[in-house]
Amino acid sequence: MITFEEFKKAEIKTGKILSAEKVPDADKLIKLMVDIGEETPRQILSGVALHYPDPSVLVGKRVPVLANLPTRTIRGLESQGMVLYAVGEGFVTTVEPATEIPTGTPIQ
């Protein structure tokens, strides 16, 4: 369990996936470029390649992004946040807003 105060520290924003490509020599990783309303899109590595064999299907999707994680280096590539997915038994899927909203809109 976390407290509500701890949860409020999570900065979740609406992002738009601009590009998606498989990371060479990595079975699970996809490199995403995601616009979250900042001057420069963020590079985010996502371990969903087994669920998205054709990463191009992710391009254009609006997704929640955990934006205030420290940058991590994975396989020599920087990951500047985390895309959030719905995960269940045998599936991983994007979670998209029901209506068109501006990129960078905070999710609370």
C-alpha positions as CSV (number, residue, x, y, z in Angstrom):
1,M,0.0,0.0,0.0
2,I,1.1,3.6,-0.7
3,T,-0.3,6.7,0.8
4,F,-2.3,9.2,-1.2
5,E,0.6,11.7,-0.7
6,E,3.0,9.1,-2.3
7,F,0.6,8.6,-5.2
8,K,0.3,12.4,-5.8
9,K,4.1,12.4,-6.5
10,A,3.5,10.4,-9.8
11,E,3.4,12.8,-12.7
12,I,1.3,11.0,-15.3
13,K,0.7,12.9,-18.6
14,T,-1.0,12.1,-21.9
15,G,1.5,11.3,-24.6
16,K,1.3,10.6,-28.3
17,I,3.6,8.0,-29.8
18,L,5.4,9.5,-32.8
19,S,7.5,6.5,-33.7
20,A,8.1,2.9,-32.6
21,E,10.8,0.5,-33.6
22,K,12.2,-2.8,-32.3
23,V,15.5,-2.5,-30.4
24,P,18.0,-4.6,-32.3
25,D,19.2,-7.8,-30.4
26,A,16.5,-7.3,-27.7
27,D,13.6,-9.7,-27.7
28,K,11.3,-7.6,-25.6
29,L,12.2,-3.9,-26.2
30,I,10.6,-1.3,-28.4
31,K,12.0,2.2,-28.7
32,L,9.3,4.8,-28.7
33,M,9.5,8.5,-29.3
34,V,6.6,10.1,-27.4
35,D,5.4,13.7,-27.4
36,I,4.2,14.7,-23.9
37,G,3.8,18.4,-24.6
38,E,7.4,19.3,-24.1
39,E,9.8,21.0,-26.5
40,T,11.4,17.7,-27.4
41,P,9.8,14.3,-27.6
42,R,11.0,11.7,-25.1
43,Q,12.7,8.4,-25.9
44,I,11.0,5.7,-23.9
45,L,12.0,2.0,-24.0
46,S,9.1,-0.3,-23.5
47,G,9.2,-4.1,-22.8
48,V,6.2,-5.0,-24.9
49,A,7.7,-6.3,-28.2
50,L,6.3,-9.8,-27.6
51,H,2.8,-8.2,-27.6
52,Y,3.4,-5.9,-30.5
53,P,5.4,-7.8,-33.1
54,D,4.7,-4.9,-35.5
55,P,5.6,-1.9,-33.4
56,S,4.2,0.5,-36.1
57,V,0.7,-0.2,-34.8
58,L,1.6,1.9,-31.8
59,V,2.3,5.0,-33.8
60,G,-0.3,7.7,-33.3
61,K,-1.7,6.2,-30.1
62,R,-2.4,8.4,-27.1
63,V,-1.1,6.8,-24.0
64,P,-0.5,7.6,-20.3
65,V,3.2,8.3,-19.5
66,L,4.8,8.3,-16.1
67,A,7.0,11.4,-16.7
68,N,8.9,12.0,-13.5
69,L,10.9,8.8,-13.4
70,P,14.7,9.3,-13.5
71,T,16.3,8.5,-16.8
72,R,17.5,4.9,-17.1
73,T,20.0,3.4,-19.6
74,I,18.9,0.1,-20.9
75,R,21.1,-1.7,-23.5
76,G,23.0,1.5,-24.1
77,L,19.8,3.6,-24.8
78,E,18.2,6.2,-22.5
79,S,14.6,5.7,-21.4
80,Q,13.1,9.0,-20.2
81,G,9.8,7.8,-18.6
82,M,7.4,4.9,-18.8
83,V,4.4,4.2,-21.0
84,L,1.6,2.7,-18.9
85,Y,-0.3,-0.3,-20.2
86,A,-3.2,-2.5,-19.1
87,V,-1.8,-5.9,-18.3
88,G,-3.7,-9.1,-17.7
89,E,-3.4,-12.8,-18.2
90,G,-2.1,-13.2,-21.7
91,F,-2.5,-9.6,-22.9
92,V,-0.8,-6.2,-22.8
93,T,-2.7,-3.3,-24.3
94,T,-2.5,0.5,-24.5
95,V,-4.9,2.6,-22.5
96,E,-6.3,5.5,-24.5
97,P,-8.5,8.4,-23.7
98,A,-12.2,8.2,-24.8
99,T,-12.0,11.6,-26.4
100,E,-9.4,13.8,-28.1
101,I,-7.4,15.7,-25.5
102,P,-4.3,17.8,-25.8
103,T,-0.9,16.1,-25.6
104,G,0.6,16.7,-22.1
105,T,-2.7,16.8,-20.3
106,P,-2.1,15.6,-16.7
107,I,-3.8,12.4,-15.6
108,Q,-5.0,12.4,-12.0
